[in-house]
């Protein structure tokens, strides 16, 4: 279990800066850009009420 945790934390620490050689932000951004449907981006720093309002406005 400890080794798995160490591996996970190493991956997580590199997520924002790693390239396509591993699951990373750049890979996920490319995947989202390739989706035929719109992608709704929500910032978890925003209040929940604002997030809900954003989602509801996009559904209308």
C-alpha angles and dihedrals in degrees: 000000000000092000091051090051092050091050092049094050091049090052093045092049090054097042096099096045105031122105130226092293089089139018101290146147092268091054093047092047090052091048093050091049090055095055115111092214124069115269116221113212117206126186111218089208089072120090114269091242090058092048092050091048091051093051093046093049091053091050093056 
